[in-house]
Amino acid sequence: MILVGLIIAYIIIAIIETILAKRLRIDILKSTALHYVTDPAYTIIVLISVYLSSIGYIFVDIILSLLLSLLLIFGAISILRRQSKVLLDVSVIDKKKLRSEILREFADKIIDCYGIKSRTDGRKVFLELTLKLPKDLKLDEAHKIVDEVEEFIRKNYKEKFGHIYVHYEPA
């Protein structure tokens, strides 16, 4: 009876964490939700294996052990694939695409866009880029262009941005 109660509690926790992970866009919660689903599943598989082995079906233990191993490997690979972007500080936004979109949208104001770096902490995206602007621009005009570029990025990309750092320098 205690085992059944724990399994139900784990399933409820997994459902809540999955909902929160989607709503808050926190990938690590998806991983812990997977843990709360797999832990009772592994326990049930082990109990079934022990029971069937005790009544003479030894081959079932081997089959269920292999199944359990495959589930563990699949779960680990799934978590590693999702979290590797955060752990390895992988670029989140396609640099070439962003550059071409900025240069096309602001062709009359910007000479070049480069040094694009993006990363995520699992929840928010942080973006840094440098704009090469015409040499004769006044400071307030340059700031206005930087604000326009930042607004353009926030409007055209679905990511939830933490900070967008736009550096600028004269040509």
C-alpha positions as CSV (number, residue, x, y, z in Angstrom):
1,M,0.0,0.0,0.0
2,I,2.9,2.4,0.8
3,L,4.5,1.6,-2.6
4,V,1.2,2.4,-4.4
5,G,1.0,5.7,-2.5
6,L,4.6,6.6,-3.4
7,I,4.1,5.8,-7.1
8,I,1.0,8.0,-7.2
9,A,2.9,10.8,-5.4
10,Y,5.8,10.5,-7.9
11,I,3.4,10.7,-10.8
12,I,1.7,13.8,-9.4
13,I,5.1,15.4,-8.9
14,A,6.1,14.5,-12.4
15,I,2.9,16.0,-13.9
16,I,3.3,19.2,-11.9
17,E,7.0,19.6,-12.9
18,T,6.2,19.0,-16.6
19,I,3.5,21.6,-16.6
20,L,5.9,24.1,-14.8
21,A,8.7,23.3,-17.1
22,K,6.6,24.1,-20.2
23,R,5.1,27.2,-18.6
24,L,8.4,28.6,-17.3
25,R,10.5,27.2,-20.1
26,I,13.0,25.6,-17.6
27,D,14.5,22.5,-19.2
28,I,16.1,21.1,-16.0
29,L,12.5,20.6,-14.6
30,K,11.8,18.3,-17.6
31,S,14.8,16.2,-16.5
32,T,13.7,16.0,-12.9
33,A,10.1,15.2,-14.1
34,L,11.6,12.3,-16.1
35,H,13.3,11.1,-13.0
36,Y,10.0,11.1,-11.0
37,V,8.4,9.0,-13.8
38,T,11.3,6.5,-14.3
39,D,12.0,5.8,-10.7
40,P,8.7,4.1,-9.9
41,A,8.7,2.4,-13.3
42,Y,12.1,0.9,-12.6
43,T,10.9,-0.3,-9.1
44,I,7.9,-1.9,-10.6
45,I,10.0,-3.7,-13.3
46,V,12.4,-5.0,-10.6
47,L,9.5,-6.2,-8.4
48,I,7.9,-8.0,-11.4
49,S,11.3,-9.5,-12.3
50,V,12.0,-10.8,-8.8
51,Y,8.5,-12.2,-8.5
52,L,8.6,-14.0,-11.9
53,S,12.1,-15.4,-11.1
54,S,10.9,-16.7,-7.8
55,I,8.2,-18.8,-9.5
56,G,10.5,-20.2,-12.1
57,Y,10.5,-17.8,-15.0
58,I,14.2,-17.0,-14.8
59,F,14.5,-15.9,-18.4
60,V,12.1,-13.0,-17.7
61,D,14.7,-11.6,-15.3
62,I,17.2,-11.4,-18.1
63,I,14.7,-9.8,-20.5
64,L,13.5,-7.2,-17.9
65,S,17.1,-6.5,-16.9
66,L,17.9,-5.7,-20.6
67,L,14.7,-3.6,-20.8
68,L,15.7,-1.7,-17.6
69,S,19.2,-1.1,-19.0
70,L,17.8,0.3,-22.3
71,L,15.4,2.6,-20.4
72,L,18.3,3.9,-18.3
73,I,20.5,4.6,-21.3
74,F,17.6,6.2,-23.2
75,G,16.8,8.5,-20.2
76,A,20.4,9.5,-19.8
77,I,20.9,10.3,-23.4
78,S,17.6,12.3,-23.4
79,I,18.7,14.4,-20.5
80,L,22.2,14.9,-21.9
81,R,20.9,16.0,-25.3
82,R,18.5,18.6,-23.7
83,Q,21.0,19.9,-21.1
84,S,24.1,20.0,-23.3
85,K,23.2,23.4,-24.8
86,V,23.3,24.9,-21.3
87,L,26.2,22.9,-19.9
88,L,28.4,23.4,-23.0
89,D,27.4,27.1,-23.6
90,V,26.3,26.2,-27.2
91,S,25.2,29.1,-29.4
92,V,21.4,29.3,-29.3
93,I,20.7,31.6,-32.2
94,D,21.8,31.1,-35.8
95,K,24.5,33.8,-36.3
96,K,24.3,33.9,-40.1
97,K,20.5,34.2,-40.1
98,L,20.5,36.9,-37.5
99,R,23.2,38.9,-39.2
100,S,21.5,38.8,-42.6
101,E,18.1,39.8,-41.1
102,I,19.7,42.8,-39.3
103,L,21.6,43.9,-42.3
104,R,18.6,43.6,-44.5
105,E,16.3,45.4,-42.1
106,F,18.7,48.2,-41.3
107,A,20.6,48.4,-44.6
108,D,20.4,52.2,-44.7
109,K,21.7,52.6,-41.1
110,I,24.2,49.8,-40.5
111,I,27.5,49.0,-42.3
112,D,28.1,45.6,-40.7
113,C,27.0,43.3,-37.9
114,Y,29.4,40.8,-36.4
115,G,30.7,39.2,-33.2
116,I,27.3,37.6,-32.6
117,K,27.3,35.4,-29.5
118,S,24.3,33.8,-27.9
119,R,23.9,31.4,-25.0
120,T,21.3,30.2,-22.6
121,D,21.0,29.4,-18.9
122,G,18.2,27.0,-19.6
123,R,15.5,29.7,-19.2
124,K,16.6,32.9,-20.9
125,V,18.8,33.7,-23.9
126,F,21.7,36.1,-23.6
127,L,22.8,37.8,-26.9
128,E,25.8,39.9,-27.7
129,L,26.6,41.5,-31.0
130,T,28.6,44.5,-32.5
131,L,27.3,47.0,-35.0
132,K,29.6,48.9,-37.3
133,L,27.9,52.3,-37.8
134,P,28.7,55.2,-40.1
135,K,31.5,57.4,-38.6
136,D,29.6,60.7,-38.8
137,L,26.7,59.6,-36.5
138,K,26.0,61.5,-33.3
139,L,25.9,59.6,-30.1
140,D,22.1,59.9,-29.7
141,E,21.6,58.7,-33.3
142,A,23.8,55.7,-32.6
143,H,21.8,54.9,-29.4
144,K,18.5,55.2,-31.4
145,I,19.8,52.6,-33.9
146,V,20.9,50.3,-31.2
147,D,17.5,50.5,-29.5
148,E,15.8,49.8,-32.9
149,V,18.0,46.7,-33.5
150,E,17.3,45.4,-30.0
151,E,13.5,45.9,-30.4
152,F,13.7,44.2,-33.8
153,I,15.4,41.1,-32.3
154,R,13.0,40.9,-29.4
155,K,10.0,41.1,-31.8
156,N,11.3,38.7,-34.4
157,Y,12.7,35.9,-32.2
158,K,10.6,33.8,-29.9
159,E,13.3,33.3,-27.3
160,K,12.8,34.8,-23.9
161,F,15.8,37.2,-23.7
162,G,17.6,37.9,-20.5
163,H,19.9,40.6,-21.9
164,I,20.8,41.8,-25.4
165,Y,24.1,43.6,-25.5
166,V,24.5,45.6,-28.6
167,H,28.0,47.2,-28.9
168,Y,28.6,49.7,-31.6
169,E,31.6,51.3,-33.2
170,P,32.3,53.7,-36.0
171,A,33.4,52.4,-39.4
